[in-house]
Amino acid sequence: MEKLSAKILRRSIYNFLQNYHYFTSSAVFLAFPFSVSVLFSQALVIAPFSSLLLQIYTRLKTLFDAACFPSSSQLITILNLKVSQTITSSIFSLPFTLTFLLLAKACTIHALKNNRKPTLPPSFSINSILSLYKPLLQTYICNFFLILSANATAFCLMFLVFSCIEGLGYSSPNCLFFMSACGAVLFSVILANALVICNMALALSGIEGHGGYLAILKSCVLIKEKTSMALFLELPVNLALAALEALFNFRVVRTYHIVGKAWPYVALEGIFIAYLYSIFIILQTIVCCMFYKSFKTGSSWIHKEDKLLLRIEFPEEYNFEQP
């Protein structure tokens, strides 16, 4: 399993370097506005005077208190704060997500699905990329409801656990801390699996040219027996993205709050961090495409015992009438 994951990662990096000029001049610059919006939105939600963040945090705290979550637990408070920051950041960056991010993914997938070296303008096919935007948009909308369902499921499970604990009379601080830690781990596992399914669904909807809930279903079938490998492939890129977000907050946001204004070198450093953030977003898309194509096409660099042929097809028409 680890050897197969390493081969997919090496193959993804090889494809990126082989078409380096294309990705860095087209796909990365399409993803750049989204990266800027994400970095700046996370910088805004850190500020304690963010009214939207305060409203979301207050409503979630009220919901947690009504669900009998221990309000004295620091882990529950941190979880509430992180969820509130994620929701606020997603709202700020939503217009850029629905446009620039999906176009960048379409540009990347278009370069990989043809199995040939892409070219820059004027041979750059705008119509082919725009044709992939619709299925990606449909899949992204379905992904939104999947993420919402995953969060609701995690909170429902935590609600049942804390209700049972309270009913049994186990209300000591140590017990609450232990159950809060278990709830945070459970929430992270459910959310991580949902994000992996969503990223894979976006990749295969672009490759297959069909989006919607069927792409999510096919993604679930794809990683059903390869969940650990899919999580392992997502881990390096997500760690790099988290590190770049922390670097932006430390080098740009912190400097701005200390000095009181943005110096030119600080702005240039922020632009460079956003550019690196865009590169890793493209790498994430390439990894998902290589993971899907490795099982779909059975490439020669994959061992025979590790191949998985998917048989789910997207029908052209749906006929629900009885014969």
DOPA-307662 format. One record per residue (C-alpha): residue number from 1; z, x, y. Coordinates in Angstrom, 3 decimals, m for minus. Each point is the difference from the previous one (the first is absolute). Layout:
% DOPA-307662
pt pos->NUM; Z->Z; X->X; Y->Y
...
This chain:
% DOPA-307662
pt pos->1; Z->0.000; X->0.000; Y->0.000
pt pos->2; Z->0.917; X->2.759; Y->2.438
pt pos->3; Z->m3.150; X->1.955; Y->m0.887
pt pos->4; Z->m2.163; X->m3.051; Y->0.608
pt pos->5; Z->1.673; X->m0.688; Y->3.352
pt pos->6; Z->m0.460; X->3.619; Y->1.057
pt pos->7; Z->m3.680; X->m0.152; Y->m0.925
pt pos->8; Z->m0.494; X->m3.152; Y->2.080
pt pos->9; Z->1.729; X->1.629; Y->2.970
pt pos->10; Z->m2.087; X->3.153; Y->m0.316
pt pos->11; Z->m3.158; X->m2.050; Y->m0.329
pt pos->12; Z->0.922; X->m2.005; Y->3.114
pt pos->13; Z->0.618; X->3.139; Y->2.047
pt pos->14; Z->m3.250; X->1.483; Y->m1.306
pt pos->15; Z->m1.963; X->m3.079; Y->1.119
pt pos->16; Z->1.651; X->0.139; Y->3.406
pt pos->17; Z->m0.782; X->3.684; Y->0.492
pt pos->18; Z->m3.519; X->m0.380; Y->m1.354
pt pos->19; Z->m0.743; X->m2.683; Y->2.613
pt pos->20; Z->2.394; X->1.406; Y->2.599
pt pos->21; Z->m2.320; X->m0.338; Y->3.012
pt pos->22; Z->m0.846; X->m3.590; Y->m0.822
pt pos->23; Z->3.598; X->m1.138; Y->m0.486
pt pos->24; Z->1.424; X->1.857; Y->2.996
pt pos->25; Z->m2.767; X->m1.129; Y->2.359
pt pos->26; Z->m0.380; X->m3.616; Y->m1.127
pt pos->27; Z->2.797; X->m1.408; Y->m2.139
pt pos->28; Z->2.839; X->1.918; Y->1.671
pt pos->29; Z->m1.066; X->m0.960; Y->3.510
pt pos->30; Z->m0.237; X->m3.633; Y->m1.074
pt pos->31; Z->3.574; X->0.207; Y->m1.313
pt pos->32; Z->1.239; X->1.906; Y->3.071
pt pos->33; Z->0.720; X->m3.089; Y->2.217
pt pos->34; Z->1.981; X->m1.538; Y->m2.859
pt pos->35; Z->1.999; X->3.212; Y->m0.434
pt pos->36; Z->0.796; X->0.107; Y->3.711
pt pos->37; Z->1.117; X->m3.632; Y->m0.055
pt pos->38; Z->2.268; X->0.577; Y->m3.003
pt pos->39; Z->1.627; X->3.104; Y->1.461
pt pos->40; Z->0.554; X->m1.526; Y->3.426
pt pos->41; Z->1.185; X->m3.325; Y->m1.425
pt pos->42; Z->2.619; X->1.791; Y->m2.092
pt pos->43; Z->1.055; X->1.913; Y->3.092
pt pos->44; Z->0.383; X->m3.305; Y->1.847
pt pos->45; Z->2.073; X->m1.689; Y->m2.684
pt pos->46; Z->2.472; X->2.889; Y->0.028
pt pos->47; Z->0.881; X->m0.866; Y->3.566
pt pos->48; Z->3.105; X->m2.203; Y->0.089
pt pos->49; Z->m1.418; X->m2.105; Y->2.835
pt pos->50; Z->m2.893; X->m1.338; Y->m2.102
pt pos->51; Z->0.436; X->m3.757; Y->0.353
pt pos->52; Z->m2.237; X->m0.860; Y->m2.963
pt pos->53; Z->1.889; X->2.389; Y->m2.260
pt pos->54; Z->3.322; X->m1.437; Y->1.148
pt pos->55; Z->m1.131; X->m3.564; Y->m0.693
pt pos->56; Z->m1.301; X->0.823; Y->m3.466
pt pos->57; Z->3.128; X->1.997; Y->m0.830
pt pos->58; Z->2.270; X->m2.837; Y->1.157
pt pos->59; Z->m1.884; X->m2.617; Y->m2.018
pt pos->60; Z->m0.001; X->2.138; Y->m3.125
pt pos->61; Z->3.719; X->0.687; Y->0.420
pt pos->62; Z->0.624; X->m3.733; Y->0.266
pt pos->63; Z->m2.062; X->m0.541; Y->m3.143
pt pos->64; Z->1.880; X->2.730; Y->m1.873
pt pos->65; Z->3.350; X->m1.429; Y->1.063
pt pos->66; Z->m1.061; X->m3.467; Y->m1.169
pt pos->67; Z->m1.047; X->1.503; Y->m3.343
pt pos->68; Z->3.499; X->1.448; Y->m0.445
pt pos->69; Z->m1.133; X->3.598; Y->0.324
pt pos->70; Z->2.976; X->2.237; Y->0.870
pt pos->71; Z->m0.271; X->0.500; Y->3.762
pt pos->72; Z->2.423; X->2.920; Y->m0.155
pt pos->73; Z->m2.326; X->2.011; Y->m2.259
pt pos->74; Z->m1.758; X->2.799; Y->1.853
pt pos->75; Z->m2.869; X->0.000; Y->m2.511
pt pos->76; Z->m0.773; X->m3.663; Y->0.701
pt pos->77; Z->0.126; X->0.709; Y->3.736
pt pos->78; Z->m2.400; X->2.949; Y->m0.389
pt pos->79; Z->m2.290; X->m2.106; Y->m2.185
pt pos->80; Z->m0.001; X->m2.760; Y->2.609
pt pos->81; Z->m0.824; X->2.493; Y->2.748
pt pos->82; Z->m2.840; X->1.646; Y->m1.958
pt pos->83; Z->m1.550; X->m3.353; Y->m0.923
pt pos->84; Z->0.226; X->m1.099; Y->3.638
pt pos->85; Z->m1.648; X->3.215; Y->1.177
pt pos->86; Z->m2.766; X->m0.363; Y->m2.583
pt pos->87; Z->m0.719; X->m3.594; Y->1.036
pt pos->88; Z->m0.026; X->0.900; Y->3.688
pt pos->89; Z->m2.255; X->3.007; Y->m0.532
pt pos->90; Z->m2.380; X->m2.084; Y->m2.126
pt pos->91; Z->m0.274; X->m2.625; Y->2.732
pt pos->92; Z->m0.810; X->2.626; Y->2.640
pt pos->93; Z->m2.645; X->1.719; Y->m2.136
pt pos->94; Z->m1.508; X->m3.137; Y->m1.578
pt pos->95; Z->m3.152; X->m0.146; Y->2.222
pt pos->96; Z->m0.778; X->3.649; Y->m0.783
pt pos->97; Z->0.695; X->m0.589; Y->m3.694
pt pos->98; Z->m2.474; X->m2.867; Y->m0.272
pt pos->99; Z->m2.724; X->1.968; Y->1.760
pt pos->100; Z->0.180; X->3.792; Y->0.005
pt pos->101; Z->1.978; X->0.508; Y->m3.217
pt pos->102; Z->m2.219; X->m2.264; Y->m2.082
pt pos->103; Z->m3.134; X->1.525; Y->1.517
pt pos->104; Z->1.291; X->3.494; Y->m0.832
pt pos->105; Z->0.670; X->m1.052; Y->m3.585
pt pos->106; Z->m3.449; X->m1.597; Y->m0.201
pt pos->107; Z->m1.563; X->3.216; Y->1.299
pt pos->108; Z->1.872; X->2.060; Y->m2.587
pt pos->109; Z->m0.746; X->m2.313; Y->m2.905
pt pos->110; Z->m3.677; X->m0.177; Y->0.983
pt pos->111; Z->m0.206; X->3.779; Y->m0.236
pt pos->112; Z->1.647; X->0.107; Y->m3.431
pt pos->113; Z->m1.608; X->m2.961; Y->m1.750
pt pos->114; Z->m3.574; X->1.370; Y->0.271
pt pos->115; Z->0.803; X->3.192; Y->m1.962
pt pos->116; Z->m2.020; X->2.099; Y->2.418
pt pos->117; Z->0.800; X->2.168; Y->2.984
pt pos->118; Z->0.175; X->m2.187; Y->3.130
pt pos->119; Z->m1.808; X->0.912; Y->3.176
pt pos->120; Z->0.828; X->m0.326; Y->3.658
pt pos->121; Z->m2.001; X->m2.075; Y->2.524
pt pos->122; Z->m2.802; X->m0.969; Y->0.294
pt pos->123; Z->0.061; X->m0.529; Y->m3.770
pt pos->124; Z->3.466; X->m1.494; Y->0.358
pt pos->125; Z->m0.305; X->m3.549; Y->m1.385
pt pos->126; Z->1.906; X->m2.316; Y->2.311
pt pos->127; Z->m1.134; X->m3.148; Y->m1.800
pt pos->128; Z->1.193; X->1.287; Y->m3.374
pt pos->129; Z->3.442; X->0.732; Y->1.401
pt pos->130; Z->0.251; X->m3.349; Y->1.764
pt pos->131; Z->m0.928; X->m1.719; Y->m3.259
pt pos->132; Z->3.167; X->1.438; Y->m1.526
pt pos->133; Z->2.179; X->m1.195; Y->2.871
pt pos->134; Z->0.066; X->m3.660; Y->m1.070
pt pos->135; Z->1.348; X->0.565; Y->m3.537
pt pos->136; Z->2.519; X->2.504; Y->1.353
pt pos->137; Z->1.178; X->m2.535; Y->2.573
pt pos->138; Z->0.333; X->m2.705; Y->m2.642
pt pos->139; Z->1.969; X->2.315; Y->m2.248
pt pos->140; Z->2.229; X->1.142; Y->2.855
pt pos->141; Z->0.911; X->m3.599; Y->0.812
pt pos->142; Z->0.899; X->m0.588; Y->m3.648
pt pos->143; Z->1.968; X->3.256; Y->0.030
pt pos->144; Z->2.056; X->m1.346; Y->2.898
pt pos->145; Z->1.144; X->m2.965; Y->m2.095
pt pos->146; Z->0.673; X->2.309; Y->m2.949
pt pos->147; Z->2.250; X->2.238; Y->2.113
pt pos->148; Z->1.735; X->m3.096; Y->1.384
pt pos->149; Z->0.563; X->m1.301; Y->m3.537
pt pos->150; Z->1.309; X->3.388; Y->m1.156
pt pos->151; Z->2.559; X->0.089; Y->2.830
pt pos->152; Z->1.032; X->m3.596; Y->m0.689
pt pos->153; Z->0.411; X->0.764; Y->m3.713
pt pos->154; Z->2.138; X->3.060; Y->0.704
pt pos->155; Z->2.244; X->m1.905; Y->2.413
pt pos->156; Z->0.327; X->m2.917; Y->m2.437
pt pos->157; Z->1.100; X->2.343; Y->m2.789
pt pos->158; Z->2.500; X->1.665; Y->2.316
pt pos->159; Z->1.282; X->m3.428; Y->1.054
pt pos->160; Z->0.569; X->m1.008; Y->m3.639
pt pos->161; Z->1.789; X->3.259; Y->m0.779
pt pos->162; Z->2.341; X->m0.155; Y->2.992
pt pos->163; Z->0.691; X->m3.702; Y->m0.631
pt pos->164; Z->0.982; X->0.755; Y->m3.599
pt pos->165; Z->2.210; X->2.877; Y->1.097
pt pos->166; Z->1.737; X->m2.158; Y->2.573
pt pos->167; Z->0.475; X->m2.780; Y->m2.557
pt pos->168; Z->1.572; X->2.389; Y->m2.484
pt pos->169; Z->2.394; X->1.320; Y->2.627
pt pos->170; Z->m1.232; X->3.584; Y->0.150
pt pos->171; Z->0.266; X->0.588; Y->3.732
pt pos->172; Z->1.450; X->3.483; Y->0.222
pt pos->173; Z->m1.691; X->2.410; Y->2.445
pt pos->174; Z->m1.047; X->2.377; Y->m2.783
pt pos->175; Z->m1.614; X->m2.798; Y->m1.988
pt pos->176; Z->m1.839; X->m1.318; Y->3.056
pt pos->177; Z->m1.225; X->3.473; Y->0.846
pt pos->178; Z->m1.265; X->0.542; Y->m3.542
pt pos->179; Z->m1.794; X->m3.349; Y->m0.103
pt pos->180; Z->m1.467; X->0.604; Y->3.462
pt pos->181; Z->m1.395; X->3.326; Y->m1.182
pt pos->182; Z->m1.476; X->m1.660; Y->m3.094
pt pos->183; Z->m1.509; X->m2.717; Y->2.197
pt pos->184; Z->m1.587; X->2.590; Y->2.291
pt pos->185; Z->m1.482; X->1.810; Y->m3.013
pt pos->186; Z->m1.300; X->m3.283; Y->m1.427
pt pos->187; Z->m1.566; X->m0.905; Y->3.328
pt pos->188; Z->m1.674; X->3.411; Y->0.229
pt pos->189; Z->m1.408; X->m0.197; Y->m3.548
pt pos->190; Z->m1.443; X->m3.496; Y->0.474
pt pos->191; Z->m1.495; X->0.885; Y->3.378
pt pos->192; Z->m1.455; X->3.292; Y->m1.280
pt pos->193; Z->m1.766; X->m1.749; Y->m2.885
pt pos->194; Z->m1.338; X->m2.667; Y->2.344
pt pos->195; Z->m1.370; X->2.625; Y->2.406
pt pos->196; Z->m1.696; X->1.867; Y->m2.853
pt pos->197; Z->m1.659; X->m3.226; Y->m1.161
pt pos->198; Z->m1.131; X->m0.782; Y->3.555
pt pos->199; Z->m1.516; X->3.442; Y->0.590
pt pos->200; Z->m1.793; X->m0.097; Y->m3.340
pt pos->201; Z->m1.270; X->m3.517; Y->0.700
pt pos->202; Z->m1.519; X->1.142; Y->3.302
pt pos->203; Z->m1.744; X->2.907; Y->m1.710
pt pos->204; Z->m1.525; X->m1.979; Y->m2.850
pt pos->205; Z->m0.989; X->m2.914; Y->2.266
pt pos->206; Z->m2.048; X->2.452; Y->2.035
pt pos->207; Z->m1.533; X->1.578; Y->m3.105
pt pos->208; Z->m0.733; X->m3.310; Y->m1.710
pt pos->209; Z->m1.008; X->m1.741; Y->3.224
pt pos->210; Z->2.215; X->m3.031; Y->m0.682
pt pos->211; Z->3.361; X->m0.683; Y->1.601
pt pos->212; Z->2.808; X->m2.520; Y->m0.141
pt pos->213; Z->2.621; X->m0.733; Y->m2.604
pt pos->214; Z->m2.278; X->1.084; Y->m2.873
pt pos->215; Z->0.124; X->3.549; Y->1.336
pt pos->216; Z->3.804; X->m0.121; Y->m0.165
pt pos->217; Z->m0.141; X->m1.394; Y->m3.540
pt pos->218; Z->m2.342; X->2.763; Y->m1.086
pt pos->219; Z->2.253; X->2.568; Y->1.659
pt pos->220; Z->2.980; X->m1.315; Y->m1.972
pt pos->221; Z->m1.960; X->0.313; Y->m3.253
pt pos->222; Z->m1.097; X->3.511; Y->0.947
pt pos->223; Z->3.490; X->1.406; Y->0.558
pt pos->224; Z->1.826; X->m2.144; Y->m2.566
pt pos->225; Z->0.405; X->2.896; Y->m2.427
pt pos->226; Z->m0.377; X->2.747; Y->2.615
pt pos->227; Z->2.656; X->m1.003; Y->2.525
pt pos->228; Z->1.783; X->3.342; Y->m0.039
pt pos->229; Z->m3.272; X->1.851; Y->0.528
pt pos->230; Z->m1.005; X->m2.291; Y->2.870
pt pos->231; Z->3.378; X->0.536; Y->1.669
pt pos->232; Z->m0.303; X->3.755; Y->m0.528
pt pos->233; Z->m3.432; X->0.002; Y->1.668
pt pos->234; Z->1.300; X->m1.962; Y->2.988
pt pos->235; Z->3.123; X->2.111; Y->0.431
pt pos->236; Z->m1.484; X->3.194; Y->1.562
pt pos->237; Z->m2.042; X->m1.861; Y->2.610
pt pos->238; Z->2.856; X->m2.340; Y->0.915
pt pos->239; Z->2.372; X->2.947; Y->0.345
pt pos->240; Z->m2.513; X->1.730; Y->2.266
pt pos->241; Z->m0.389; X->m3.128; Y->2.137
pt pos->242; Z->3.782; X->m0.379; Y->0.285
pt pos->243; Z->0.316; X->3.672; Y->0.942
pt pos->244; Z->m2.634; X->m0.380; Y->2.727
pt pos->245; Z->1.791; X->m3.064; Y->1.381
pt pos->246; Z->3.257; X->1.954; Y->0.117
pt pos->247; Z->m1.798; X->2.955; Y->1.606
pt pos->248; Z->m1.491; X->m2.281; Y->2.668
pt pos->249; Z->3.407; X->m1.470; Y->0.795
pt pos->250; Z->1.582; X->3.448; Y->0.180
pt pos->251; Z->m2.694; X->1.894; Y->1.918
pt pos->252; Z->m1.435; X->m2.717; Y->2.255
pt pos->253; Z->2.443; X->m2.896; Y->0.353
pt pos->254; Z->3.100; X->2.210; Y->0.172
pt pos->255; Z->m1.634; X->2.316; Y->2.543
pt pos->256; Z->m1.044; X->m2.954; Y->2.128
pt pos->257; Z->3.542; X->m1.423; Y->0.053
pt pos->258; Z->1.490; X->3.402; Y->0.869
pt pos->259; Z->m2.484; X->1.020; Y->2.703
pt pos->260; Z->m0.712; X->m3.506; Y->1.292
pt pos->261; Z->m3.781; X->0.421; Y->0.085
pt pos->262; Z->m2.792; X->1.083; Y->m2.308
pt pos->263; Z->m1.266; X->3.543; Y->0.604
pt pos->264; Z->m3.661; X->0.747; Y->m0.858
pt pos->265; Z->0.924; X->2.181; Y->m2.976
pt pos->266; Z->2.224; X->m2.794; Y->m1.348
pt pos->267; Z->m2.893; X->m2.453; Y->0.239
pt pos->268; Z->m2.311; X->2.454; Y->m1.770
pt pos->269; Z->2.565; X->0.504; Y->m2.723
pt pos->270; Z->0.280; X->m3.766; Y->m0.443
pt pos->271; Z->m3.787; X->m0.298; Y->m0.278
pt pos->272; Z->m0.062; X->2.735; Y->m2.633
pt pos->273; Z->2.738; X->m1.724; Y->m2.029
pt pos->274; Z->m1.915; X->m3.284; Y->0.176
pt pos->275; Z->m3.128; X->1.826; Y->m1.190
pt pos->276; Z->1.892; X->1.411; Y->m2.992
pt pos->277; Z->1.369; X->m3.487; Y->m0.673
pt pos->278; Z->m3.580; X->m1.312; Y->m0.121
pt pos->279; Z->m1.029; X->2.710; Y->m2.448
pt pos->280; Z->2.735; X->m0.988; Y->m2.444
pt pos->281; Z->m0.973; X->m3.662; Y->0.298
pt pos->282; Z->m3.522; X->0.956; Y->m1.055
pt pos->283; Z->1.411; X->2.150; Y->m2.815
pt pos->284; Z->2.036; X->m2.977; Y->m1.192
pt pos->285; Z->m3.164; X->m2.101; Y->m0.198
pt pos->286; Z->m1.838; X->2.778; Y->m1.872
pt pos->287; Z->2.848; X->0.307; Y->m2.525
pt pos->288; Z->m0.075; X->m3.753; Y->m0.667
pt pos->289; Z->m3.777; X->0.086; Y->m0.470
pt pos->290; Z->0.186; X->2.958; Y->m2.368
pt pos->291; Z->2.784; X->m1.678; Y->m1.970
pt pos->292; Z->m2.097; X->m3.147; Y->m0.389
pt pos->293; Z->m3.242; X->1.806; Y->m0.821
pt pos->294; Z->1.712; X->2.223; Y->m2.570
pt pos->295; Z->0.828; X->m3.013; Y->m2.154
pt pos->296; Z->m3.066; X->m2.060; Y->0.868
pt pos->297; Z->m2.712; X->2.572; Y->m0.636
pt pos->298; Z->1.753; X->2.353; Y->m2.402
pt pos->299; Z->m0.892; X->3.241; Y->1.799
pt pos->300; Z->m0.338; X->3.208; Y->m1.992
pt pos->301; Z->3.026; X->1.545; Y->1.675
pt pos->302; Z->2.258; X->m2.703; Y->m1.480
pt pos->303; Z->1.235; X->0.379; Y->m3.565
pt pos->304; Z->m1.356; X->m2.536; Y->m2.419
pt pos->305; Z->3.403; X->m1.366; Y->m0.991
pt pos->306; Z->0.844; X->m0.727; Y->3.642
pt pos->307; Z->m3.001; X->m2.235; Y->0.738
pt pos->308; Z->0.446; X->m3.716; Y->0.622
pt pos->309; Z->m3.044; X->m2.218; Y->0.272
pt pos->310; Z->0.562; X->m3.074; Y->2.120
pt pos->311; Z->m1.826; X->m3.154; Y->m0.986
pt pos->312; Z->0.878; X->m2.266; Y->2.913
pt pos->313; Z->m3.132; X->m0.996; Y->1.879
pt pos->314; Z->m0.313; X->m1.775; Y->3.305
pt pos->315; Z->m2.104; X->m3.138; Y->m0.568
pt pos->316; Z->m2.686; X->m0.857; Y->2.508
pt pos->317; Z->0.800; X->m3.695; Y->m0.118
pt pos->318; Z->2.958; X->m2.066; Y->m1.105
pt pos->319; Z->m0.703; X->m3.145; Y->m1.996
pt pos->320; Z->3.108; X->m2.038; Y->m0.693
pt pos->321; Z->m1.815; X->m3.030; Y->m1.346
pt pos->322; Z->0.518; X->m0.906; Y->m3.606
pt pos->323; Z->m3.138; X->0.131; Y->m2.174
